[in-house]
Amino acid sequence: MKPYGEADLLQAAEAGIRAPSLLNSQPWLFRLRAGAVEILADPARRLATADRAGWAVRIACGAATYNARLALATTGTPPDVLLHPDPDQPDLIARLAPGPRRPPTYTERDLHAVIARRYSNRSPFWPNPVPSEVRVRLIEAARSESAWLDMLVGMTALTGFAEIAQSADRVLRRDVHYQSEMIGWTRVDAASDGVPVTAGGPLPEPQDLLPQRSFGDHRRAPGRDFEPEPLIAILGAAGDRQIDQIIAGQALQKVLLTAADAGLATSMISQPIEVPAARDQLRRSLGRSGPPQIALRIGFGSPGRPTPRRDVEDVIID
């Protein structure tokens, strides 16, 4: 196959850096060589307390891989993707090399077009329900990437999830190192990483159904619910090996882009994944054998603000 040109590889890396990551830590690097692009985990950006095992790094790098795949597909040469291609390089997440030429599909074009418009919206969503046909599209987006997406239907399921999530959040908040790490990634200036206070939602209130991280200082009227009945979806993979987490990251990004293409807002809830006991409780409540990898809040909402990204030149290595 004809190698990718330098401009194509740079476009893939530029798409990759728009992926989501825990606390916007951006734990990825890109190596452009031999007409292919490699996505690597950056161990220096793993969150020492919140991500001791590297789960969040692999999810983020999987999402970056999916964005890079889309960018290369729009060139007319979709990549052949190898995950963990070299056992001697544990930080090497994926290698994208030229595959057979073909025109990009409508879906690839549409999803690539919304990469820059996909970002976490931490504000309350409107009460408008997500149409059933859009829910089906989101479930199929996960399935097409070898993952699963379960929508929580009814207040019983939602309340059960909320109890698990709130319990996990209390465990995390008792950890002073965890709290310090969160504060360390909250930005009040024009930093190129972390979560700006302007990107945070209103401060949590005791009556809130779901836990929220306090990135900002905006208060709402006392006693007012954040969201009375949000749409929550849980995404998971077949297993919990490192490669399963990379697969889940790719599926996550396809779901998020599909939601953005449908005009939906999204944000992620990771507390019940970060606490092992809560994660297993959530798995059992869903009747799944494979563990959940992330929870999503999905709905219609006012336009939010994207979080910043480092310059692409800062994440390209030799």
C-alpha positions as CSV (number, residue, x, y, z in Angstrom):
1,M,0.0,0.0,0.0
2,K,1.1,3.6,-0.7
3,P,2.4,5.2,2.5
4,Y,0.4,8.1,4.0
5,G,1.8,11.6,3.2
6,E,3.1,13.9,5.9
7,A,0.0,16.1,5.7
8,D,-2.3,13.1,6.1
9,L,-0.4,11.9,9.2
10,L,-0.5,15.4,10.7
11,Q,-4.2,15.6,10.1
12,A,-4.6,12.2,11.9
13,A,-2.7,13.5,14.9
14,E,-4.6,16.8,14.9
15,A,-7.9,14.8,15.0
16,G,-6.5,12.5,17.7
17,I,-5.8,15.3,20.2
18,R,-9.5,16.3,20.2
19,A,-10.3,13.0,22.0
20,P,-11.7,13.2,25.6
21,S,-9.5,12.2,28.6
22,L,-10.0,12.1,32.4
23,L,-9.5,15.7,33.8
24,N,-8.4,16.7,30.2
25,S,-5.0,15.2,31.1
26,Q,-4.4,14.4,27.3
27,P,-2.3,11.3,28.0
28,W,-1.2,10.6,24.4
29,L,1.7,10.9,22.0
30,F,1.9,10.4,18.3
31,R,4.8,9.0,16.2
32,L,4.6,9.6,12.5
33,R,7.0,7.4,10.6
34,A,7.3,5.0,7.7
35,G,4.1,6.4,6.2
36,A,2.0,5.3,9.2
37,V,0.9,6.9,12.6
38,E,1.4,5.3,16.0
39,I,-0.6,6.3,19.1
40,L,1.3,5.9,22.4
41,A,0.3,6.4,26.0
42,D,2.2,9.1,27.8
43,P,2.9,7.6,31.3
44,A,4.0,11.0,32.6
45,R,0.3,12.2,32.2
46,R,-1.3,9.2,33.9
47,L,-3.2,10.4,37.0
48,A,-1.4,8.8,39.9
49,T,-4.3,8.5,42.2
50,A,-7.4,8.4,40.0
51,D,-5.9,6.1,37.4
52,R,-3.4,3.8,39.2
53,A,-3.8,1.0,36.7
54,G,-3.8,3.1,33.6
55,W,-7.5,2.4,32.6
56,A,-8.3,6.0,31.9
57,V,-5.1,6.4,29.8
58,R,-6.1,3.5,27.6
59,I,-9.7,4.7,27.2
60,A,-8.4,8.1,26.1
61,C,-5.8,6.7,23.7
62,G,-8.4,4.4,22.3
63,A,-10.6,7.5,21.6
64,A,-7.7,9.3,20.1
65,T,-7.1,6.3,17.9
66,Y,-10.7,6.4,16.6
67,N,-10.4,10.1,15.7
68,A,-7.1,9.4,13.8
69,R,-8.9,6.5,12.0
70,L,-11.6,8.9,10.8
71,A,-9.1,11.5,9.6
72,L,-7.3,8.9,7.6
73,A,-10.5,7.4,6.2
74,T,-11.4,10.8,4.8
75,T,-8.3,10.7,2.6
76,G,-9.6,7.8,0.7
77,T,-7.3,5.3,2.4
78,P,-8.8,4.0,5.6
79,P,-6.1,2.5,7.9
80,D,-5.5,-1.0,8.9
81,V,-5.5,-0.9,12.7
82,L,-3.2,-3.0,14.9
83,L,-3.8,-2.6,18.7
84,H,-0.8,-3.3,21.0
85,P,1.3,-4.2,17.9
86,D,4.6,-4.6,19.8
87,P,4.8,-6.5,23.1
88,D,8.3,-4.9,23.7
89,Q,6.6,-1.4,23.6
90,P,3.9,-1.5,26.3
91,D,3.0,2.1,25.8
92,L,2.4,1.6,22.1
93,I,-1.4,1.6,21.9
94,A,-2.1,1.3,18.1
95,R,-0.4,1.5,14.7
96,L,-2.5,2.9,11.8
97,A,-1.0,1.8,8.4
98,P,-2.5,2.4,5.0
99,G,-5.2,-0.1,4.0
100,P,-7.0,-0.7,0.7
101,R,-8.2,2.5,-1.0
102,R,-11.9,3.3,-1.0
103,P,-14.0,6.4,-0.7
104,P,-15.0,7.4,2.8
105,T,-18.5,6.3,3.9
106,Y,-21.2,8.9,4.7
107,T,-20.9,8.0,8.4
108,E,-17.1,8.5,8.4
109,R,-17.5,11.9,6.7
110,D,-20.2,13.0,9.1
111,L,-18.4,11.8,12.3
112,H,-15.1,13.4,11.2
113,A,-16.9,16.7,10.6
114,V,-18.1,16.9,14.2
115,I,-14.8,16.0,15.9
116,A,-14.2,19.7,16.7
117,R,-17.7,20.1,18.1
118,R,-17.6,17.1,20.5
119,Y,-16.8,18.1,24.0
120,S,-18.2,17.5,27.5
121,N,-21.1,19.6,28.5
122,R,-21.3,19.7,32.3
123,S,-24.3,22.0,32.5
124,P,-27.9,20.7,33.1
125,F,-29.6,19.3,30.0
126,W,-33.1,20.2,28.9
127,P,-36.0,17.9,29.8
128,N,-36.5,17.0,26.1
129,P,-36.3,13.2,25.7
130,V,-33.7,11.7,23.4
131,P,-35.7,10.1,20.5
132,S,-35.8,6.3,20.3
133,E,-34.2,6.2,16.9
134,V,-31.2,8.2,18.1
135,R,-30.8,5.9,21.1
136,V,-30.7,3.0,18.6
137,R,-28.0,4.8,16.7
138,L,-25.9,5.2,19.8
139,I,-26.3,1.5,20.8
140,E,-25.3,0.5,17.2
141,A,-22.3,2.8,17.3
142,A,-20.9,1.0,20.3
143,R,-21.8,-2.5,18.9
144,S,-20.0,-1.7,15.6
145,E,-16.8,-1.2,17.6
146,S,-17.1,-4.5,19.5
147,A,-18.5,-2.8,22.7
148,W,-21.9,-2.6,24.4
149,L,-24.0,0.4,25.5
150,D,-26.9,-0.1,27.9
151,M,-29.4,2.7,28.3
152,L,-31.0,2.9,31.8
153,V,-34.7,2.9,31.4
154,G,-37.1,4.0,34.2
155,M,-36.5,5.6,37.6
156,T,-35.7,2.3,39.3
157,A,-32.7,1.6,37.1
158,L,-31.7,5.3,37.3
159,T,-32.0,5.5,41.1
160,G,-30.0,2.3,41.4
161,F,-27.2,3.7,39.3
162,A,-27.3,7.0,41.2
163,E,-26.8,5.2,44.5
164,I,-23.8,3.4,43.2
165,A,-22.3,6.5,41.7
166,Q,-22.9,8.6,44.8
167,S,-21.4,5.9,47.0
168,A,-18.3,5.8,44.8
169,D,-18.1,9.6,44.8
170,R,-18.1,9.6,48.6
171,V,-15.2,7.1,48.7
172,L,-13.2,9.2,46.3
173,R,-13.9,12.4,48.2
174,R,-12.5,10.9,51.4
175,D,-9.1,10.5,49.7
176,V,-7.1,13.7,50.2
177,H,-4.7,12.7,47.4
178,Y,-7.6,12.3,45.0
179,Q,-8.9,15.7,46.0
180,S,-5.5,17.3,45.6
181,E,-5.1,15.7,42.1
182,M,-8.5,17.1,41.0
183,I,-7.6,20.5,42.2
184,G,-4.3,20.3,40.5
185,W,-6.0,19.7,37.1
186,T,-8.6,22.5,37.5
187,R,-7.4,25.6,35.7
188,V,-8.2,29.2,36.4
189,D,-5.8,30.5,33.7
190,A,-5.3,29.9,29.9
191,A,-3.5,26.5,30.3
192,S,-3.5,24.1,27.4
193,D,-4.7,21.1,29.5
194,G,-6.8,20.4,32.6
195,V,-10.4,21.6,33.1
196,P,-11.0,25.3,33.0
197,V,-13.4,26.6,35.7
198,T,-15.4,28.1,32.8
199,A,-16.1,24.5,31.5
200,G,-17.6,23.3,34.8
201,G,-21.2,23.1,35.6
202,P,-23.0,24.6,38.6
203,L,-21.8,23.6,42.0
204,P,-23.4,20.4,43.3
205,E,-26.3,20.5,45.8
206,P,-27.3,17.8,48.4
207,Q,-30.5,16.9,46.5
208,D,-28.7,16.1,43.2
209,L,-29.4,12.7,41.9
210,L,-25.9,12.2,40.3
211,P,-22.5,13.1,41.6
212,Q,-20.7,16.0,40.0
213,R,-17.1,17.3,40.1
214,S,-16.7,20.9,41.3
215,F,-14.6,22.5,38.6
216,G,-16.2,26.0,38.8
217,D,-17.8,28.3,41.4
218,H,-21.2,28.9,39.7
219,R,-24.2,28.4,42.1
220,R,-27.8,27.8,41.2
221,A,-31.0,28.6,43.1
222,P,-31.0,26.6,46.3
223,G,-33.2,23.5,46.2
224,R,-33.3,23.4,42.5
225,D,-32.6,20.0,40.9
226,F,-29.7,19.7,38.6
227,E,-31.6,17.2,36.4
228,P,-34.7,15.3,37.6
229,E,-34.4,12.4,35.2
230,P,-31.3,12.4,33.0
231,L,-30.6,9.8,30.3
232,I,-27.7,7.6,31.5
233,A,-25.9,5.0,29.4
234,I,-23.2,2.6,30.4
235,L,-20.5,1.5,28.0
236,G,-18.5,-1.6,28.3
237,A,-16.4,-4.2,26.5
238,A,-16.3,-8.0,26.5
239,G,-13.5,-8.1,29.0
240,D,-11.1,-6.0,31.1
241,R,-7.8,-6.6,29.5
242,Q,-5.7,-3.6,28.4
243,I,-6.8,-4.3,24.8
244,D,-10.5,-4.4,25.9
245,Q,-10.1,-0.9,27.4
246,I,-8.6,0.4,24.1
247,I,-11.5,-1.1,22.2
248,A,-13.9,0.6,24.7
249,G,-12.1,3.9,24.1
250,Q,-12.7,3.6,20.4
251,A,-16.3,2.7,20.9
252,L,-16.7,5.6,23.4
253,Q,-15.5,8.1,20.8
254,K,-17.8,6.7,18.1
255,V,-20.8,7.0,20.5
256,L,-19.8,10.6,21.5
257,L,-19.4,11.7,17.9
258,T,-22.7,10.0,16.9
259,A,-24.4,11.9,19.7
260,A,-22.8,15.2,18.5
261,D,-23.9,14.5,15.0
262,A,-27.5,14.1,16.2
263,G,-27.3,17.4,18.0
264,L,-26.9,15.9,21.5
265,A,-24.8,17.0,24.4
266,T,-22.8,14.5,26.5
267,S,-20.6,14.3,29.6
268,M,-19.0,11.4,31.3
269,I,-19.4,10.0,34.8
270,S,-16.3,7.9,35.9
271,Q,-16.7,7.7,39.7
272,P,-18.4,4.3,39.7
273,I,-15.7,3.0,37.3
274,E,-12.8,4.4,39.4
275,V,-13.9,2.5,42.6
276,P,-13.5,-1.3,42.0
277,A,-16.4,-2.4,44.4
278,A,-18.8,0.1,42.8
279,R,-17.7,-1.0,39.3
280,D,-18.5,-4.6,40.1
281,Q,-21.8,-3.7,41.7
282,L,-22.7,-1.8,38.5
283,R,-21.7,-4.7,36.3
284,R,-23.9,-7.0,38.4
285,S,-26.9,-4.6,38.2
286,L,-26.6,-4.6,34.4
287,G,-26.3,-8.4,34.2
288,R,-23.1,-8.1,32.2
289,S,-20.1,-10.4,32.3
290,G,-17.8,-7.8,30.9
291,P,-17.2,-4.8,33.3
292,P,-18.4,-1.3,32.5
293,Q,-15.7,1.1,31.3
294,I,-17.5,4.5,31.5
295,A,-20.9,6.0,32.1
296,L,-22.4,8.8,29.9
297,R,-25.0,11.5,30.5
298,I,-26.8,12.3,27.3
299,G,-29.4,14.9,26.3
300,F,-30.1,18.2,24.6
301,G,-28.5,21.3,26.1
302,S,-27.3,24.8,25.5
303,P,-23.9,25.1,23.7
304,G,-21.0,24.6,26.1
305,R,-17.3,25.4,25.8
306,P,-14.6,23.0,24.6
307,T,-11.6,22.4,26.8
308,P,-8.2,23.5,25.5
309,R,-5.7,21.2,23.8
310,R,-1.9,21.2,23.6
311,D,-0.5,22.1,20.2
312,V,-0.1,19.1,18.0
313,E,3.6,19.7,17.7
314,D,3.9,19.1,21.5
315,V,2.6,15.6,21.2
316,I,4.5,14.3,18.2
317,I,7.6,12.4,19.0
318,D,10.4,10.7,16.9
